[in-house]
Amino acid sequence: MLRLPFDNSYARLPARCFARTAPTPVRSPRLIRLNTALAEELGLDPALLATPEGLEVLAGNRVALGSEPLAQAYAGHQFGHFVPQLGDGRALLLGELIDRAGRRRDVQLKGSGPTPFSRAGDGRAWLGPVLREYLVSEAMHALGVPTTRALAAVLTGELVQRETALPGAVFTRVAASHLRIGTLQFFAARDDREALALLVEYALARHHPGAQGPLGLLQAVAAAQAELVAAWMALGFIHGVMNTDNTSLSGETIDYGPCAFLDAFHPGTVFSSIDRRGRYAYGNQPQVMLWNLAQLGNALLPLIDPDRERAVALATPVLEGFKPRYEQAWLRRFRAKLGLATEREEDRALIEDLLERMAAGRADFTRTFRALSNGTAAAEFEDPAAFVPFERRWRERLAAEGADPASRRPQLESANPAFIPRNHRIEQAIAAAVAGDFGPFERLLAVLARPFEEQPGQAELQQAPRAEEVVEETFCGT
């Protein structure tokens, strides 16, 4: 029987932290894609995973020796409303691996069948969300953003009923961990201070070993999330469902549901079909993350100090530090996107000027910034003349550093990707795969592995969508 070198620390926590559950077998699994490079990074043998026995493990038909499948318990604020029990309703943590760099990594199946937390759901995933998460999470990794990773995607040979009957799939995800703000909220809501304290120490040891105590955890998570959201904003990424149960303690991007990348720039852009009031719009993400961190702080208050007022007084400065930390990270990233090597007070106004002009001129976010390196950015605006005043100021700012756009081209191209997982291309790849053709998925995946490089023959994947190709809504798939 297949043995994998799991070392399952989470399974050694108190039983109320999870529910031990076996995956539900599927009819006729077929491998769509195995991430061989990631498998090797994890210390696994890709050839072994690709065998019939390995496929059975990736599909949930067989439990490898060393695996201790479990569904994690957590709560969360969903669109601002607290739900005291959520948990892994269609996912199972198979176990933890120590990778070749000595890092502990979770290996999780998504779409592996119902668990005690499924709330009458089928616990399954259909092919579309599996391919979306595979493409976007691997693209984010290549773009340098902390993220969960895609190890494998498997067809189940079964249909999943959503609006219609759709092909089922199972996704194997790798993460630094699946600890969330909602994990701590689950136990805070039950006033289970023993479990809460244990999880704080566990999260500190696993993700933030330099920090101490609940305040140290709050500070470390806030710092990590400030950097993460700044990275999202600099790429035009919209998470789409920034609930507290989708906010990791490690600082990784997690739970790619109705996520999307901007085409034409506007800060109010929303793609998620379930975000009907724009709570998680592109421009709202920094403030939402602060709100989420406040919920983390609230969950930690009983451990910070027995006196609630004193605990609030201690936690408040940590939360107040999020905005300046985020703004510093945002400025650093957008300065790099403009090719600026030094810091000046007027840089924020320069960046905001460009963004305001882009919003008014419906300029494509990714293409406009990339085009700064070759002098064609004006063409991205409905009225190219609208770009000229900014361009003049930008060139003056570069000249103050003894530079110009041509001399800064390598820096500009290293900060501004040529390729992102555009919404319409993802949808086209999914539609083709549902029809049995995985060629577009494979092509897109290969191009997104090198997002900052010009790739001959792939220029069409850089194009903004035509009017008939625009994707206006993205979906969770549950």
C-alpha positions as MATLAB code, in Angstrom:
seq = 'MLRLPFDNSYARLPARCFARTAPTPVRSPRLIRLNTALAEELGLDPALLATPEGLEVLAGNRVALGSEPLAQAYAGHQFGHFVPQLGDGRALLLGELIDRAGRRRDVQLKGSGPTPFSRAGDGRAWLGPVLREYLVSEAMHALGVPTTRALAAVLTGELVQRETALPGAVFTRVAASHLRIGTLQFFAARDDREALALLVEYALARHHPGAQGPLGLLQAVAAAQAELVAAWMALGFIHGVMNTDNTSLSGETIDYGPCAFLDAFHPGTVFSSIDRRGRYAYGNQPQVMLWNLAQLGNALLPLIDPDRERAVALATPVLEGFKPRYEQAWLRRFRAKLGLATEREEDRALIEDLLERMAAGRADFTRTFRALSNGTAAAEFEDPAAFVPFERRWRERLAAEGADPASRRPQLESANPAFIPRNHRIEQAIAAAVAGDFGPFERLLAVLARPFEEQPGQAELQQAPRAEEVVEETFCGT';
ca = [
       0.000    0.000    0.000;
       1.241    3.498   -0.853;
       2.954    5.261    2.037;
       3.558    9.014    2.119;
       5.917   10.635    4.662;
       3.256   12.543    6.594;
       3.944   14.096   10.004;
       0.518   15.179   11.216;
       0.831   17.783   13.941;
      -2.726   19.110   13.608;
      -4.123   15.613   14.156;
      -2.366   15.631   17.540;
      -4.383   18.622   18.745;
      -7.531   18.049   20.846;
     -10.259   16.130   19.008;
     -12.667   19.070   19.145;
     -10.443   20.914   16.640;
     -11.522   18.620   13.802;
     -13.595   15.646   12.704;
     -11.815   12.520   11.490;
     -13.455   11.669    8.170;
     -12.504    9.481    5.242;
     -12.866   10.751    1.674;
     -15.761    9.356   -0.350;
     -14.588    7.219   -3.296;
     -15.439    8.239   -6.862;
     -16.418    6.100   -9.824;
     -13.577    6.333  -12.344;
     -10.821    8.833  -11.531;
      -8.646   10.201  -14.302;
      -5.639   12.463  -13.793;
      -5.981   15.885  -15.400;
      -2.738   17.414  -14.175;
       0.026   16.622  -11.688;
       2.366   19.400  -10.594;
       5.602   17.424  -10.789;
       7.819   20.330   -9.721;
       5.749   20.892   -6.573;
       5.675   17.170   -5.836;
       9.471   17.091   -5.943;
       9.632   20.197   -3.751;
       7.499   18.320   -1.214;
       9.888   15.378   -1.303;
       7.407   13.169   -3.160;
       8.020   10.979   -6.183;
       5.877   12.297   -9.079;
       6.102    8.973  -10.877;
       4.618    7.255   -7.820;
       1.762    9.757   -7.613;
       0.999    9.162  -11.289;
       0.597    5.403  -10.819;
      -2.906    3.917  -10.486;
      -2.384    3.668   -6.715;
      -1.214    7.283   -6.522;
      -4.221    8.385   -8.549;
      -6.491    6.551   -6.110;
      -5.017    8.650   -3.271;
      -5.391   11.926   -5.208;
      -9.009   11.041   -6.010;
      -9.905   10.075   -2.438;
     -10.499    6.410   -3.293;
      -7.635    5.229   -1.120;
      -6.051    6.575    2.078;
      -2.265    6.387    1.940;
      -0.368    4.944    4.858;
       0.663    7.813    7.109;
      -2.390    9.881    6.225;
      -4.908   10.864    8.916;
      -7.773   12.489    7.010;
      -9.666   15.123    8.934;
     -12.007   18.043    8.391;
     -10.980   21.141   10.320;
     -13.439   23.033   12.488;
     -13.786   26.786   12.093;
     -16.322   29.587   12.232;
     -16.333   32.899   10.393;
     -17.899   36.166    9.423;
     -19.495   35.729    6.001;
     -20.234   39.113    4.409;
     -20.140   40.632    7.890;
     -22.476   38.110    9.557;
     -21.044   35.691   12.088;
     -21.639   31.974   11.570;
     -20.459   30.057   14.676;
     -19.870   26.770   12.852;
     -18.599   26.356    9.308;
     -15.662   23.957    8.933;
     -14.384   21.939    5.990;
     -17.583   20.969    4.246;
     -15.991   19.595    1.083;
     -12.320   19.362    1.988;
     -10.114   17.004    3.955;
      -6.635   17.530    5.320;
      -4.782   14.362    4.313;
      -1.743   15.245    6.386;
       1.391   17.357    6.627;
       4.706   16.970    4.848;
       8.082   18.457    5.676;
       9.320   19.712    2.323;
      12.907   19.774    1.087;
      13.394   23.253    2.547;
      12.294   22.044    5.980;
       8.892   23.760    5.812;
       5.758   22.074    7.104;
       3.060   21.949    4.396;
      -0.562   20.798    4.479;
      -1.869   18.503    1.746;
      -5.629   18.814    1.362;
      -8.256   17.349   -0.942;
     -11.107   19.604   -2.110;
     -14.250   18.018   -3.474;
     -13.629   14.738   -1.670;
     -17.179   14.243   -0.390;
     -19.318   15.241    2.595;
     -17.986   15.773    6.102;
     -19.724   16.497    9.427;
     -19.423   20.195    8.489;
     -21.117   19.923    5.084;
     -24.462   21.377    6.229;
     -26.432   19.201    3.769;
     -24.024   19.974    0.907;
     -22.739   17.240   -1.371;
     -19.077   17.848   -0.486;
     -18.128   17.719   -4.140;
     -16.528   20.120   -6.618;
     -17.160   20.441  -10.295;
     -14.443   20.813  -12.883;
     -14.691   24.592  -13.389;
     -13.668   25.786   -9.894;
     -10.940   23.136   -9.755;
      -9.335   24.391  -12.962;
      -9.809   28.021  -11.890;
      -8.022   27.445   -8.581;
      -5.279   25.452  -10.272;
      -4.612   28.221  -12.800;
      -4.927   31.197  -10.474;
      -3.012   29.772   -7.520;
      -0.109   28.686   -9.726;
      -0.161   32.060  -11.483;
      -0.041   33.834   -8.130;
       2.947   31.737   -7.122;
       4.752   32.685  -10.333;
       3.844   36.343   -9.702;
       5.575   36.158   -6.319;
       2.452   36.342   -4.137;
       2.144   34.112   -1.035;
      -0.449   31.512   -1.944;
      -1.697   28.001   -1.585;
      -0.490   25.756   -4.419;
      -1.974   23.210   -6.799;
      -0.572   19.691   -6.594;
      -3.100   17.817   -8.705;
      -6.485   17.860  -10.404;
      -8.468   14.673  -11.026;
     -11.690   13.975  -12.909;
     -14.053   11.767  -10.918;
     -16.075   10.187  -13.722;
     -19.203   11.380  -11.933;
     -21.566   14.301  -12.441;
     -22.092   17.042   -9.853;
     -25.462   18.752   -9.733;
     -25.333   22.531   -9.635;
     -27.619   24.589  -11.912;
     -27.054   21.702  -14.314;
     -25.197   18.400  -14.176;
     -21.460   19.094  -14.504;
     -18.322   16.915  -14.531;
     -16.958   16.321  -11.046;
     -13.336   16.819  -10.026;
     -11.075   16.639   -6.980;
      -8.348   19.191   -6.330;
      -5.235   18.569   -4.233;
      -4.100   21.756   -2.537;
      -0.885   22.486   -0.649;
      -0.703   25.228    1.978;
       1.574   26.464    4.729;
      -1.472   25.529    6.796;
      -5.232   25.889    6.648;
      -5.426   27.860    9.903;
      -7.786   30.799    9.481;
      -9.053   33.705   11.544;
     -12.233   31.646   11.684;
     -10.348   28.781   13.343;
      -9.764   30.931   16.405;
     -13.255   32.439   16.194;
     -14.722   28.939   16.459;
     -13.276   28.437   19.931;
     -13.682   32.033   21.072;
     -17.404   31.787   20.311;
     -17.573   28.743   22.619;
     -15.447   30.420   25.297;
     -13.099   27.443   24.987;
     -10.015   29.258   26.212;
      -7.976   26.101   26.580;
      -8.327   25.216   22.883;
      -7.917   28.868   21.908;
      -4.626   29.121   23.813;
      -3.385   25.848   22.325;
      -4.141   27.047   18.798;
      -2.441   30.385   19.399;
       0.732   28.600   20.466;
       0.401   26.187   17.549;
      -0.011   29.017   15.020;
       2.924   30.933   16.483;
       5.223   27.921   16.396;
       4.190   27.000   12.868;
       4.048   30.410   11.171;
       5.435   33.184   13.347;
       8.089   31.700   15.640;
       9.603   35.109   16.356;
       6.367   36.388   17.918;
       5.060   35.675   21.395;
       1.604   35.402   22.898;
      -1.771   36.424   21.492;
      -0.694   40.032   20.893;
       2.349   38.799   19.042;
       0.141   36.611   16.856;
      -2.178   39.516   16.081;
       0.800   41.692   15.154;
       2.384   39.014   12.974;
      -0.833   38.190   11.111;
      -1.540   41.889   10.559;
       1.947   42.423    9.144;
       1.641   39.419    6.818;
      -1.803   40.427    5.602;
      -0.729   44.031    4.978;
       1.932   42.766    2.597;
      -0.450   40.270    1.014;
      -3.225   42.746    0.258;
      -0.702   45.242   -1.127;
       0.485   42.499   -3.494;
      -3.108   41.844   -4.591;
      -3.721   45.525   -5.222;
      -0.534   45.891   -7.276;
      -1.698   43.079   -9.576;
      -5.338   44.096   -9.881;
      -6.452   40.927   -8.079;
      -9.864   40.700   -6.433;
     -10.256   37.863   -3.948;
     -14.023   38.061   -4.151;
     -14.958   36.503   -0.824;
     -12.788   37.940    1.964;
     -14.709   36.343    4.805;
     -12.786   35.708    8.010;
     -12.881   31.973    7.323;
     -11.008   32.719    4.071;
      -8.276   34.772    5.776;
      -5.245   32.696    6.670;
      -3.052   33.097    9.740;
       0.017   32.328    7.624;
      -0.485   35.271    5.249;
      -1.103   33.128    2.169;
      -3.853   33.747   -0.358;
      -6.364   30.991    0.307;
      -9.743   29.820   -1.013;
      -9.898   30.955   -4.625;
     -13.621   30.979   -5.221;
     -15.115   33.817   -7.280;
     -11.720   35.500   -7.621;
     -10.768   37.542  -10.686;
      -8.222   39.966  -12.116;
      -9.177   43.427  -13.308;
      -9.443   44.137  -17.002;
     -10.513   47.787  -17.341;
      -9.521   49.488  -14.104;
     -12.058   50.785  -11.628;
     -11.731   50.603   -7.822;
     -15.392   49.632   -7.456;
     -15.057   46.525   -9.604;
     -16.816   43.400   -8.316;
     -16.983   40.036  -10.087;
     -18.306   37.705   -7.392;
     -21.914   36.689   -8.039;
     -22.584   36.521   -4.284;
     -21.117   39.972   -3.470;
     -24.277   41.872   -4.325;
     -23.403   45.017   -2.375;
     -19.760   45.299   -3.358;
     -18.386   44.601    0.112;
     -15.316   42.920   -1.388;
     -14.764   45.241   -4.352;
     -11.166   45.784   -5.466;
     -10.819   49.136   -3.713;
     -12.379   47.899   -0.463;
      -9.918   45.067    0.156;
      -7.503   46.908    2.489;
     -10.317   48.147    4.741;
     -11.978   44.729    4.740;
      -8.730   43.098    5.807;
      -8.472   45.529    8.713;
     -12.042   44.631    9.668;
     -11.137   40.941    9.541;
      -8.101   41.560   11.724;
     -10.336   43.341   14.223;
     -12.384   40.130   14.445;
      -9.164   38.217   15.093;
      -8.316   40.711   17.829;
     -11.772   40.273   19.327;
     -11.339   36.486   19.406;
      -7.989   36.867   21.168;
      -9.140   39.378   23.815;
      -9.711   36.783   26.589;
      -6.106   35.628   26.204;
      -4.619   39.120   25.932;
      -5.911   40.190   29.346;
      -8.684   38.946   31.690;
      -9.951   42.532   31.889;
     -11.674   43.267   28.584;
     -10.988   47.007   28.682;
      -7.278   46.440   29.242;
      -7.249   43.813   26.484;
      -8.885   46.230   24.035;
      -6.398   48.937   25.010;
      -3.511   46.573   24.239;
      -4.950   45.271   20.946;
      -6.024   48.624   19.513;
      -2.532   49.974   18.728;
      -1.708   46.742   16.889;
      -4.755   47.199   14.663;
      -4.022   50.888   14.208;
      -0.613   49.901   12.885;
      -2.136   47.990    9.967;
      -2.975   51.026    7.826;
       0.495   52.630    7.822;
       2.115   49.229    7.276;
      -0.217   48.506    4.364;
       0.304   51.965    2.857;
       4.058   51.538    3.050;
       3.800   48.180    1.247;
       1.385   49.630   -1.342;
       3.689   52.556   -2.078;
       6.706   50.280   -2.381;
       4.963   48.087   -4.926;
       3.475   50.900   -6.983;
       6.744   52.826   -6.990;
       8.306   49.698   -8.492;
       5.500   49.553  -11.069;
       6.479   53.077  -12.157;
      10.182   52.228  -12.210;
      11.004   54.555   -9.319;
      14.122   53.731   -7.320;
      13.845   56.410   -4.625;
      11.098   57.662   -2.340;
       9.500   61.099   -2.552;
       6.510   62.473   -0.710;
       4.716   63.342   -3.950;
       4.848   59.743   -5.237;
       1.435   58.821   -3.840;
      -0.183   61.695   -5.713;
       1.596   60.615   -8.906;
       0.378   57.018   -8.563;
      -3.159   58.078   -7.717;
      -3.199   60.435  -10.687;
      -2.475   57.533  -13.019;
      -5.091   55.304  -11.386;
      -7.740   58.012  -11.579;
      -6.983   58.568  -15.264;
      -7.118   54.818  -15.870;
     -10.524   54.576  -14.201;
     -11.893   57.502  -16.213;
     -10.382   56.206  -19.449;
     -11.303   52.528  -18.926;
      -7.667   51.565  -19.343;
      -6.721   47.934  -18.860;
      -4.865   47.583  -15.548;
      -2.224   45.019  -16.512;
      -1.637   46.212  -20.065;
      -1.294   49.884  -19.049;
       1.401   49.242  -16.472;
       3.245   46.804  -18.728;
       3.128   49.340  -21.584;
       5.003   51.923  -19.494;
       8.112   49.972  -20.444;
       7.678   50.384  -24.201;
       5.978   53.759  -24.545;
       2.560   52.500  -25.677;
       0.497   53.081  -22.530;
      -1.528   55.917  -24.035;
      -3.089   53.456  -26.474;
      -4.797   51.696  -23.563;
      -7.021   54.732  -22.875;
     -10.324   55.479  -24.595;
      -8.844   58.957  -25.175;
      -5.047   58.588  -25.461;
      -4.633   62.303  -24.730;
      -5.819   61.658  -21.171;
      -2.556   59.858  -20.449;
      -0.287   62.712  -21.602;
      -0.376   64.924  -18.455;
       0.555   61.965  -16.276;
       3.295   60.872  -18.662;
       4.887   64.307  -18.487;
       4.909   64.276  -14.666;
       6.197   60.699  -14.611;
       9.073   61.469  -16.952;
      10.001   64.483  -14.813;
       9.978   62.253  -11.722;
      12.259   59.700  -13.433;
      14.547   62.487  -14.653;
      14.998   63.556  -11.026;
      16.655   60.150  -10.562;
      18.748   60.599  -13.711;
      16.625   58.047  -15.572;
      13.967   57.702  -18.266;
      11.499   54.942  -19.223;
      13.974   53.296  -21.597;
      16.722   53.010  -18.990;
      14.241   51.644  -16.440;
      12.698   49.096  -18.800;
      14.163   46.024  -17.014;
      12.807   47.248  -13.677;
       9.418   48.074  -15.185;
       9.112   44.655  -16.803;
      10.113   42.868  -13.605;
       7.356   44.663  -11.660;
       4.582   44.552  -14.270;
       3.529   41.164  -15.645;
       2.827   40.626  -19.316;
       0.468   37.739  -18.530;
      -2.205   37.265  -15.889;
      -4.959   34.643  -15.685;
      -7.553   36.765  -17.434;
     -11.146   35.937  -16.625;
     -12.251   35.286  -20.189;
      -9.303   33.000  -20.869;
     -10.050   30.972  -17.748;
     -13.683   30.632  -18.787;
     -12.650   29.562  -22.277;
     -10.287   26.952  -20.826;
     -13.038   25.618  -18.546;
     -15.574   25.438  -21.393;
     -13.093   23.537  -23.542;
     -12.248   21.148  -20.701;
     -15.930   20.407  -20.030;
     -16.114   19.439  -23.718;
     -13.088   17.170  -23.244;
     -10.310   19.428  -24.554;
      -7.682   20.330  -21.938;
      -5.374   21.962  -24.480;
      -6.377   25.571  -23.628;
      -5.922   24.838  -19.907;
      -2.443   23.400  -20.485;
      -1.433   26.275  -22.749;
      -2.601   28.896  -20.263;
      -0.911   27.127  -17.371;
       2.410   27.020  -19.243;
       2.284   30.716  -20.156;
       1.322   31.793  -16.631;
       4.383   30.014  -15.236;
       6.520   32.826  -16.759;
       4.308   35.903  -16.326;
       6.998   38.584  -16.613;
       8.508   37.302  -19.868;
       7.508   38.180  -23.395;
       6.581   34.852  -24.952;
       6.595   34.627  -28.763;
       3.408   33.204  -30.191;
       1.364   33.912  -27.050;
       0.488   37.577  -27.607;
      -3.242   36.826  -27.804;
      -3.170   35.766  -24.149;
      -2.052   39.306  -23.265;
      -5.046   40.889  -24.948;
      -7.895   42.459  -23.031;
     -11.261   40.827  -23.734;
     -13.358   41.977  -26.650;
     -16.815   43.266  -25.717;
     -18.394   39.849  -26.316;
     -15.691   38.132  -24.221;
     -16.023   40.231  -21.069;
     -16.736   38.160  -17.955;
     -18.993   40.111  -15.614;
     -19.562   37.490  -12.913;
     -17.507   34.749  -11.288;
     -18.900   31.978   -9.096;
     -17.900   29.954   -6.032;
     -18.959   26.634   -7.506;
     -20.473   25.289   -4.284;
];
